[in-house]
Amino acid sequence: MKSKSLLLIPFALAITLSANDDSYEIPKYLHPGTNLESMKLSHIDELWKAPYNLSGEGVKVAVVDWGQIRVTHQEFQRNGKSRVIIKGKENQKRPPHEHSTFLAGIIAAKGVKPEAKGAAENVLLYSYYAPEFSYSRAVLKAYEDEGITISNHAYLYTDVQYDGVYDNEAHFMDKAVYEHPYLNVFMAGGNDRGHDNEGNYKQLKGPRTCKNVFTIAVTMNNGEEIAPYSNRGPVNDGRIKPDFAVASPGNSYVLSTGEKSDDAYIIRGGTTSATARTVGATALLLEWYKKLTGNDKIRHDLLKALYINTASDRGRKGPDYIYGFGVIDPKKAADVLWTIISKKSLIKEDEIDTKTVKEYKISLKYPSTIKLTMVWIDPPGPAENPQIPDTQKPTLINDLDIWIEKDGKKYYPFSLDGEHPEKEATADTFNRVDNVEQIVIENAEAGEYRVYVKAYKLNTKKQKYTIVSNIYMEDSSFSENTLNEKEKFITRYYKEILDREGSQEEIKFWEKELDSQNMSALDLAEFFFNSEEFKAQNIDDKEFVEKVYKVMLNREADEEGENYWLQRLKEGSTSRSLIIYEFGFSKEFSDLCKKSKIEPFNTDNYLEAFIKRLYILVLKREYDPKGLNDWKKALKNGEQTASSIVKNFFFSEEFKKQNLNAEELIKVVYLTILGREASEEEIEFWSEKLNNKEISKEELLNNFLNSKEFEELAKKYRIEIK
């Protein structure tokens, strides 16, 4: 085995990385975060709730590392038994290890200490010792002995002579995944950048250069900046690596489980933490995949295309050698995976030979962005000798081409220039080195687009591939049988919001969710309107309001009502999400729901609507999920009342920065607290009192919060005033 080092950095070193310029330093104003914060950043926490309700149940994960996970730690117990299984004779002799235990907490801590909660609280953790089983040997051992298809690797070697080299270990890892396509291997990209003899680019080594693994970078500052130590591509043949990055809070270091005792916790960082977070998220996605399809294994090409196509671009436009294809969002990935049970799935799994050209159709009803990613599991390439690496020799064995055409114009996938890693991605010809290809057409005009796939070169008879798109490819629908009232209700959501038919499987799924009261009808409407599929339509406010009428009230918009909501949107006194709530609380909507025997709304809907109003009317922006959940929890627990929350918003630093004059303040107060606009006389009356200092801002708010009108408004949202 090569010289190895742990891919974990103690917090004490967080601000001491140094090199020739400031880009190698973590800003001192950024502080460590926690497991829970990092889960929320990647929206993993949303997968714990309805309608997903995921916990990693029934999923096994291999953690291949430098020692045992602490078996007895309080975060890994379930029903009096540990979820950690130690594998290997040598590992049985090892003491609990800091690095292994830290990673395990990120993947699977159940949240005894809430801020240390990991991604998948019910997943089973199999601990392997890297010097005993490593790389492809560990992956195959875990698969053959325990049926494990997800593995975490953060023990890789750091010799600079391996920078960018696709070596024997990489060859055999690609071979293992090619022969066992359900293996999903997650490699920490490494923390070598800024170390002696390392350049600004090309620090990825050995198995991190594989075609058929996930090579992961780490960010800081809530996913907005790359961590300066995070290793960068390219690999020697110019392929796009790392594959993607993971959002991290603060300076990228997080609180997780420690090995010293059963209730120990430590703060550490590195690409290792980002990788473990992705492994935990993948355990949830695998559980979700099994719920949807009944399959307990997911192909590597499908999973990779899913993560990459739902990632958010960072850094230079398109992929780069720093962030890869961007920062992943497991919740978005889960939503796209959901469509796999639809007859018009966003996921296309197919196979091609040298005699065939595959063709798909995308029909855009509205101008939008088209984004699709094709991935295939490529056979292992020729290994390089680190002493004499061949930087011109591609490791790609089977080369597929994908392109899009419309009206004679061709759109090609992204490519990067390994000789000039700082250059922005181009998309002017076919990609000849990557087995991950992505096409993005921004501001695509409405019309019909044709997607083509062909084999440029195959060294096997056929090649399977997966395409994940944000827009449906091909046209298909199912013939509806006679539907009951509840099924008709759900079908209307598909037709009016997503402009398509729902499959029988989709409709049955939502019917089950509504029957179990995991969701209300209003929850379902909000979910559909917030889906990536709906957002891709990119419709204007008029079209949106008309859709809301058809969805929520099952009728066309009346002119007066439509104009009212459009004016409210224009002046900023409401938002699209608030309009959905207003319609959801209406008698018309309730009557429709009762007819279909569906619960129209629940307590959470009221609380969320009340809080979202404050974000829109007071702070002039949409809510952030963490803030919304914190305020909702405070209301439920009795820590806050309607009045106290309103005051918190008006006295927040964010509101103060608006620097409103008296008249502007009065207008906001009336809209927010009384739910109506102020008359000219009312504005003049209260402005004069404020300007003459006859009344303070707090006294003004108290006056309004004690009013009968506010009492009625609070009743509407079923909230205690005091």
N, C-alpha and C positions, 0 to 999 in steps of 0.2 A: 504493500500500500504506500501511496505517496505521503509526504509530510502533510499533516492535517492540522487544522486549528478550529476551535469553536467559533461559530458565527454569532457570537453574543458579545455585546460591549457593556461593561459595568457602567452605571450612571456616572461614577466619578470621572470617567473618560469622555463624557458626553460633550464637553466643550474644550477638549484638549487635542483633538485631531488637528494636525497642522500640515501645511504644504506651502507652496509659493504664493498662493493668493487666497483671498477671503472665501472663495467658493468652497474651500475645504473645511470651513469651520461652521459649527452649529451656533447660531446666534444665542447669546447668553440670556436673552429675554424669554426664550422658549423653555418651558418647564416640562417635566415628565407628566404622562397621563396615566390612565388605568386601562385594564382589560375592557371594562364596561364602556368607557368613552370610545375606545377604538371600535368596539362592536357597533356602537351607534353611528359612528362616522361612516362605516361601510354598510349601514342599514341591515346588519345581521340581526339586530335585536327585533326588527319587524317580522322576521321569520319565526320568532318564538310565539307570535300571537296569531289569532284568527285572521284570515282563513287558513293559514299555513299550519300553525301549531306544531312546529318542528323542534326536536330536541336531540336528534342523532340516534333515536331509538332503533335498535337492531343493526347499527352500523359499527364496523370494526376499523380501527386506524392503527397502522404501525408507526411507532416513533423510533427511528433508527438513530442512535446517538451515543454519547460517551459514557453511559452508565444507566443505572436504574432510575425510573420514575419512583418517587416516594410513594409506595403502595398505600400507606396508612394515612396519607394526608386527608384532612377533613373534606376537602373539595372533591375527592374522588370516591366517596362512599355512597352506596345506594342500598337501602333496605338491609343495613348491617353488613354489607359486603363491598369490597373494593372493586372498582371498575378497571383496575390496572392489573395486567397479567405480564409477568416477567418471563421472557423467552431466552433460551440459550444457556448452556452449562456455565460458560464464563460469566455471563451477566448475573446468574444466580449468586455468584460470589461477590459481586460488586456492591458497594454501599450506594445509597441514594445519591443522585448526582444533581447539582444545581441547574445545569443547562437543560437536562432532560425534564426535570420537574417543572421548571419555568415554562417550557414549551407545552407540556401537558396541560398546565393551567389555562393557557391561552386557548387550547383546543377544547378543553372539556371541564373546567372548573364549574361547579354547580351553583356557586354564588352564596356560600355560607357567609363570606365577606362580600357583600353585594358588588362593590366596585371591582372585585377580582373575577367576576363571572366570565367564564369563557363562552365559546360559540355553541358548543353542543353538549349539554349537561348530562345526557344519557349515553353518549358514545362509549364503546369499549376501547381501552388503550392497551396495545401490545408493545411492550418495551423490548427493543433489540439493542445489542451492544455492537457499535460500529466496527471495532477491531475483530469481532467474531464473525459478523455478517455485515457487509457493506455494499452499496451500489446495487448492481443487478442481482448479486447473490442474495442480498437482504430482501429485495423486492420479490424475487422468485420464491425464496424460502417462506415468506409471510403468505404468499398467494397459495403455494402448494400445501402448507401445513394448516392454515386457518381460513383460506378463502378471502384474504384481505386484499382489497384493490386500491386502497388509498394509503400512501406512505409519505412521511415527513423526513427530510434529509437536510441536516445543517451541520455537517462535520467535515466539509470538503477541504481539499488541500489548497495551499496558498503559494506554492512555488511560482515565481514570476516567469520561469521558462515555459509554463503551461498557459500563459495568457493567450486566450483566443484559440487554443489548440483542441481539436476534436480527436481525443486520444482513444486508447483501447477501452478504457472504462466507459467512455461516451458511446463507442461502437456497440459494446455489449448491452448497455442500457437501452439504446434504440432497438436493438435486436429483441430484447425481452418484451418491450411494449409492442413491437410489430407482431410478434408471435402470440402475445396475450393482450389484445387491444382494449381490454377492460381495465388494465393497470393504469392508475393515475399517480404519477410520481412528482412530488413537489420538492424542488431544490431551492434553498436559500441562495440568492445571487452572490452573497459574500460582502465583506466589509473591508476590502483591501484598498480601495481608492484613498489616496492620501498617505499610504505607507511608503517606505523607502523603495525606490526603483520602480514604482508604479506610475504610469502616465495618467493623463486626464481621461482617456478612454481605454477600452480593451483590457479589463481585469477578469473577465469570466474565464473559468478554467475547467478542463476535463468534462465531467458529466453535466456541468452547467451549460455546456455548449450543445447539448443533445437537441435533436429535432423533436423528439417525442416525449419530452418532459415539460413541466411548468417551471420556468426560471423566473424568480421573483425579486423585484426591487422594492425598496421601502421609501416612503415619503415622510415629511414632517409638516408641522404647521397645518394640521387638519387636511392633509392631502394636497396642499397647494404648491409645495416645493419638494424637490427630491432631497433625501438625506445626503449630505456631502460625502459620506463614507460608502454609500451604496454603489456596488460594482456596476460598470457599464459595458455595453458591447462596443464594437462588433466582435463576432467570432471571425476566424481567419478567412472564411469564404464570404463574409459580408452579410450573413443572415441577420435578421432582426432579432436581437436578444438584448435585454431580458424580454420575456413575453408580455409582462404587465407589471404594474406597481400596485401597492396597497396603501390606503390612506391611514395615517397615524396621527395621533394628537400631539400637540406641543413639539418637543424636541425628538420625538419618535420612540422614546423610552416609556415603558408601561409597567404597571404594578401587576404581578402575577404570583403564582405559588412558588414557595421556596422549599429547599430540601432539609433544612436544619431541624424542623419539628413539624408536627401534624397541623399546626396553625401558623406556620411561617410564611411570610410574603416578602418578595424582593422586587426591586425596580431594575430592569435590564432592557437592552435594546438590540438593534441590529436587524439585518434582513431576515434573521431567524424568526423574529416575532411576527413579521409580516407573513412569512411562509406558514407558520403555525395557525395564524388567523384564517388564511385561505384554506388550510386543511380542515379546520373546524367548520367553516362555511360549506365546504364541499361535502362533509358528512351530512349536513342539513339538506343539501341539494340531492344527495343520493337517496336520503329518506323520502324526499319529495317525489323524486323520480319513481320510486317504488310505489308510493301512494297513487301516482297517476297512471303508471303502466303495468305495475305488478312485477317489474324487473328489479333485481337487487344489485345489478351491475350497470354502469354507464360507460360507453365507449370514450376513449381519450379524445378522439377528434370532435365528438359532439360536445364534450365538456369544455374543451379549449375554445371552440368556436363560440360557445355560449358566453363564456367569460369575456372574451375579446370583443365580441360585437356589442356587448352591453357596457363596456368600459367607457369612461369619459376621457377624452383627449387631454393631455397635459403637455407642457413644453412646446416644442415646435409643432406646427400643424402636421397632423398625421402621425404615424409611428416614428420613433427615434430610438437611438441607442441608450437613452437614459431612462425613460418611462416605459419603453416598449410600446404597446398599443394603448396605454393610458392606465387610469386608476379604476379598478374593478368595483362593481356594485352587485353583490350576490343577490340582493332583493330583486333587482331588475332581471338578473339571470333566471331567478325562480319564476318570475312572471312570464318570461319568454318560454321557459321550459313547460309552463302550464299549457301553452298552445299545442303541445305535442299530441294532445288527445283530440284536437280539432281536425276537421277535414281540410282546413286551410291553415295548416301549421306554419309558424315562422321558422321551423326547422325542417330541412330537407336532407335526408340521408339517401345516398345514391351510390352507383358504381359505374365505372367507365372502362372501355377498352380502346385500342388504337383506331378502331374502325367507326367509332361512334362520336357524334357531337350531341351533347345534351342541350336542350333548350327549355327555358322557363319564361313565363310572362309576368311582368309586374304592371298593374294598372293603377295609375295615380289619378284619383278624382280631384285632388287639390295639389297645388305646389307644395313640395315638401323636400325633406332630405332622404335620400336612399343610402342605406348603409348595409353592406353584407360582408360576411367573412367566410371563406372556405378553408377548411383544414383537412389534411389527410395524414394518416400514420404511415410515414415513409420507411422503407427498408433501411437497415443500417448502412451507413456510408463507410468508405475506406478510412481507417484510423491514420492519424498523422504521428510522426515521430517528433517529440518536442524539441529535439536537437536540430532537426532540419524540417520544420513545418512547411507544408506546401500551401501558401496563402492564396494561390490562384485556383485550387482544385475544389470544386463544389462537392459538398457531401450529399447533395440531393440525388436520389436514385430514380424516383418516378417524378416526372415534371408535368404537372397539370396546368392548363391555362384557363382563366376565367375572364370574361369581359362582358360589358353591357352595351347594347346598341339602341339608338333611337334616331329616326330620321336620317340615317346614314352616318351619324356620329358615334365613335367608339369611346368607351370609358374603360380605362385599364386599372389594375391594382397598384398599390403603393410599392415602391422599391427604395432601398437606401444604398448609399455609396460607402462601402467599407473603407475605401481609401481616403475619404473625406467625411468622417463621422459627424462633423458639426453641420453638414448640409441638411437642408430640409428635404423631406421625402418627395419623390417625383411620382407621377402616374401617367407617363406618356408612352409606355410600351409594356410588354409582358415581363413578369418577374421570373427570373431564371435560377434563383438560389433558395427561395423559401418554400416550405410546405404549409405556410400560413399566408393566405393572400386576402387582402381587404380592398374593397372598392367603396368610395364615398362620393356621392353626387350631391353637393349642397345646392339648395334652392332649385331642385329639379322641377321643371314645369310639368303641369298635368299632362297626362297622355299615357301611351303604352310603351313600355321598355322591354326589350328582350335580353335575357341573361343566357350566355352560352358557356359551356364547359367542354373542353376537349383535352385529350392526352397529347402533349407535345412529344413526350418520350416516356416509354414504359419499359422496365426491365422485368416486369412480371406480366402475366396474362391480363389481369384486371387490377384496378385500384379503387377501393372504397373511399368516399369522401363525405363530408358534412358541410352544408351551407346553413348559416344562421343569418336571417335578414330581419330588418325592422319593418319591412313591408311584405305582405303576403305574395308569394310566387305561385303562379298558376291559378286558375279559376275552378272552383268546385263547390258543391253544396249538397246537402242531403235532402231527401224527400221527407217532409214532416208527416208523421202520422197525426191522428187526432190528438191535440194537446189539451191537457187540463188547464185550469185557470192559472195556476202557479207557473206552469211551463210557458204559457202565453206571455205572462208577465216578464219572465226572464228573456224570452225570445225578443220581446220589444227592446230590451236593453241592447242586445246584439245588433239588431237592425238599425235602431235609431242612433246609437252611440258609435258603434264600430263599423256601420255600413256593411254588415255581412250577416250571414246565417250563423247561428251557433250550432255546433255538432250535438248530437244526442248525448255524447259523453259529457260535454261541457254543461249542457242544460241540466242533466241529472246531478252533476257535481254541485252546482249552485242551489239546486232544489234541496239537496241534502243539507247544505250549509244553512239555508233559511229555515228548514224544518227543525234543525237542532238549536236554532236561535243563537248560533255563533255570530251571525250577522243579521242586521236589520235591512230592510229594503233600501233605506237611506245609505247604509254602509256600502251596499252593493253598487248603488249609483255612483257614490264617491270613488269606489275602486275602479269602476269602468272609466269614469271621466279622468282619472289620474293615471290610467294605463299608458304604457309607451305606444301601444297600437293607436289609441285615440290621439295622443299628442302628435304623432306622425302626420295626422291629417292637417295640422297647422291652420285651423279654421279661424275666421275673424269673429268678432263679438256678436255680430248679427246672426251668423250661422249657429254660434254657440247657444244664444238665447232661444232660437227656434228649436234646436235639439232638446234643450231642457224642457220646453213645453211639451214636446212629443213624448219624451221619456217619462217625465214626472207626472204629467197631467193627461197624457194620451190624447192630446188635441193640438190643433194648430194654435199659434200665438195670436191673441187679439192685438190689434194695432196699438191701442192705448197701453196695454201691459208691456208689449215689446219695447215701445219707445221709452217707457218708464225705466226699465232695467238697463237699456242702452245708455240712457242719460246718467244713471247711477254709476255705471262702469266708466263712462267718460270722465266724470267729475271725481272719480276715485273714492266715492262713498260706499262702495261695495267691491267685491271681487267675484271671480267665477266660482270659487269654492263656496263663498258665502251665499251666492244665488242658489246653488244646489241645496244648501241647508234651508233657505227660506221657502223654497218650493217643497222640500221634504217635510216641513212642519205644517204645510197647508192642509185644509180639510179635504180638498180634492184628492191630494195624494193619499191621505189616510183612507178615504173611501175606496180608492182603487186597490189599496193593499188589503183592506178588509174583504173585498170581493174575492181576492185571490188567497185569502187566509194567510197573509204574511204580516209579520210585525213591522209597522212602518218605520219606527225609530226607537231608540233607547236612551237611557240617561246620559251615556257617554256622548251621544250625538248632540244633545243640548249643551253639555259642558264645552265640547269642542267648538261649537258654533259661537258661543258667547266669547270664548278666548280668541278665536280667529278674528272676530269683529274688532277686538282691541288692537290686534296687530295691524289690521288694515286701516282702521280709522285713526288710531293714535300714532302708531309708528310708521304708517304709510308703506308697509311692505307685507309680503306673505309671511306666514308663521314659519319657524324652524321646528322640526319634529321634537327635538329635545325640550325646547321651551314649552311647547304645547303640552307634552306629557307631564312636565314638572308642575305646571299650573293646574292641570286637570287633577293630578294626584293631590296637590295641596287643597283643592276645593273638596275633593272626596274625603280627605282625612280631617277636614275641619280646620286645617292650618290657615286657610284663607277664606274670605267671604267675597261675594260679588263686589262690595264696596272697597275692600282692601286691595283686591287685584286691580281694580280701576285706578286707584291711587298709585299703586306701584308703577303702572304704565305711564301715568301722567308725570310722575316724579323721577322717571328713569333718565339716565344720562343720554340715552338715545333720543328721547323726546326733547330734552332740553336743548340738544344740538340743533333742533329745527329753528330755535330762536324766534318763535311766533310773537306777533304783537297781540294786543288785547283783543282786537276784533277777530283775528284768526283763531285765537284760543277759544273764544266764545263759540264760534262755529263748530269747532271740533268737539267741545263739551256737549253741545246740544245733540249733535249726531250720535255721539258715543253713549252718553248717559240717558238721554231721553228718546233716542231713536228717531229724531225728526230734525228738520232744519229750523234754525232760529229766524224769527221775523226781524225786519229792520229795527223795529222798536226795541225788541229784546236785546239785539246786539248793541244798540246805542246805550241802553240802560246799564247793562253789566260792564261794558267797556269803560264807561264813565267812572263807575265805581272802582274798577281796577286801576285806571290811570290816575285817579285822585287818591289812591291808596286808602280808600274807605273799606276795602275788603282785600284780603290776601288770596293767593291762588288756592291755598288749602281750604280757606273758609268758603270760597266760591264752589269748590268741588263738594264740600260737605253739604252745602245748601242744595245742590242738585241731587246728591246721593240720598238725601233725606226726603226727596220729593215723592209724591204719589205716582208721578209718571215713571220714575226709575223703579219703583216698587212693582209697577205693572210690567215693565220691561224684564225685570229679573224673574217674575212669575212666568213669563213667556218661555224663559230658558230653564225654569224649574230650579232656580238657585236661591240659596239663602242670602239675604241682603247683609245681615250683620251676624 
